[in-house]
Amino acid sequence: MNNPREVTFMKHWIGRHVVIQRTDGIKTTIEGVLKEWDPIQEKVVLGPGELVIPFRSILTIIPKSTQPSLNPIGYVVNHTIQFDNAVYFGSSVMIWRDDQLVISSAVLVSHDEATVTLSNGLILRKDQHDFIVRSLRGHSS
């Protein structure tokens, strides 16, 4: 952490809400405001509460705004490849029947030409329902 570029970069984060994933034996996540970045004592101070975290205990630090969250706008799943992708990525799907919300958040586990199977075992007909995918934003794999 003696790299001047890293020190300068982290100084821009002071005062920002961050999420720190720790790695002292077990992984834990802590969030708060980055109050201090001390490259000499190799520690960060997180508020509120002035929590001191040594550099050696930090796995990652990311701005709170980049935590994955569901996009408020989705798209209607119409094509086989879209159903395939929703299953593969475990996407959150809203399910409508006409103008009635049937399920606000479901995960598709499989599909065929006419039906979709949800993670709870429910099987729905594609021609009777609209499936709306809400992707994750701020997610990187």
C-alpha positions in Angstrom: 0.0 0.0 0.0 3.0 2.3 -0.3 2.1 3.0 -3.9 1.5 6.8 -4.1 -1.1 6.2 -6.8 -3.2 4.0 -4.4 -2.9 6.6 -1.6 -4.1 9.4 -3.9 -6.9 7.3 -5.3 -8.2 6.4 -1.8 -8.1 10.0 -0.6 -10.8 10.8 -3.1 -13.0 8.3 -1.3 -12.8 10.0 2.1 -16.3 11.1 3.1 -18.0 8.6 0.8 -20.2 5.7 1.8 -18.3 2.5 1.2 -18.6 -1.3 1.7 -15.6 -3.2 3.0 -15.4 -6.9 2.8 -13.1 -8.2 5.6 -11.1 -11.3 5.6 -10.1 -12.0 9.2 -10.8 -15.7 9.5 -14.4 -15.4 8.1 -15.6 -13.0 5.5 -17.8 -10.2 6.9 -19.1 -7.1 5.2 -19.1 -3.7 6.9 -20.4 -0.4 5.5 -20.0 3.2 6.6 -18.4 6.5 5.7 -14.7 6.3 5.0 -13.3 8.9 7.4 -9.6 8.2 7.2 -7.1 6.4 4.9 -3.8 6.1 6.7 -1.0 4.5 4.6 1.6 5.0 7.3 -0.3 3.0 10.0 -1.9 0.9 7.3 -5.5 1.3 8.4 -8.8 2.9 7.5 -11.2 4.5 9.8 -14.9 4.0 9.1 -17.7 6.0 10.7 -20.0 6.3 12.4 -18.2 4.9 15.5 -14.6 5.4 14.4 -14.1 1.7 13.5 -10.4 1.1 12.7 -9.7 -1.7 10.1 -6.2 -2.7 9.4 -5.2 -3.0 5.7 -4.3 -6.7 6.1 -8.0 -7.4 7.1 -9.4 -5.8 4.0 -10.4 -8.0 1.0 -12.2 -5.3 -1.0 -13.4 -1.7 -0.7 -16.1 -0.5 -3.0 -18.3 2.6 -3.1 -21.8 1.8 -1.8 -23.4 2.9 -5.1 -21.7 0.0 -6.9 -23.4 -2.7 -4.8 -25.6 -4.8 -7.1 -29.2 -3.8 -7.1 -32.2 -4.6 -9.3 -32.8 -2.2 -12.2 -36.2 -0.6 -11.8 -37.0 -1.1 -15.5 -37.1 -4.5 -17.0 -37.8 -6.1 -20.4 -40.4 -8.6 -21.6 -38.9 -12.0 -22.2 -40.1 -13.2 -25.6 -37.4 -15.2 -27.3 -35.9 -18.6 -26.4 -32.5 -17.1 -25.9 -33.9 -14.6 -23.4 -35.5 -17.4 -21.4 -32.2 -19.4 -21.6 -30.3 -16.3 -20.3 -32.8 -15.7 -17.5 -32.4 -19.4 -16.4 -28.6 -19.3 -16.8 -28.1 -16.1 -14.9 -30.8 -16.7 -12.2 -32.4 -13.4 -13.1 -35.2 -11.9 -11.0 -38.4 -12.1 -13.0 -41.7 -10.4 -12.4 -44.7 -12.4 -13.8 -47.9 -10.8 -15.0 -51.1 -12.2 -16.3 -52.9 -9.6 -18.4 -52.8 -6.5 -16.1 -52.5 -8.5 -12.9 -49.1 -9.0 -11.1 -48.9 -12.7 -10.3 -45.4 -12.9 -8.8 -43.2 -9.9 -8.0 -39.9 -11.8 -7.9 -39.3 -15.3 -9.2 -36.4 -17.3 -10.5 -36.7 -19.5 -13.6 -35.1 -22.9 -13.4 -36.1 -24.2 -16.8 -38.4 -23.7 -19.8 -39.5 -25.5 -22.9 -41.5 -24.3 -25.9 -44.7 -23.8 -24.0 -44.0 -23.6 -20.3 -41.6 -22.1 -17.7 -40.7 -23.8 -14.4 -40.0 -21.6 -11.4 -37.6 -22.3 -8.5 -40.5 -23.1 -6.2 -41.7 -25.8 -8.7 -44.6 -23.8 -10.1 -45.1 -24.4 -13.9 -46.6 -21.5 -15.9 -47.7 -21.3 -19.5 -45.8 -18.8 -21.7 -48.8 -17.9 -23.7 -50.8 -16.9 -20.6 -48.1 -14.9 -18.8 -45.7 -12.1 -19.4 -42.2 -12.5 -17.9 -40.3 -9.3 -17.1 -36.6 -9.6 -16.3 -35.0 -7.0 -14.0 -31.2 -7.3 -14.4 -28.7 -6.5 -11.7 -26.9 -3.2 -12.1 -23.5 -2.5 -10.5 -22.7 -6.3 -10.7 -19.5 -7.6 -12.1 -18.5 -11.2 -12.2 
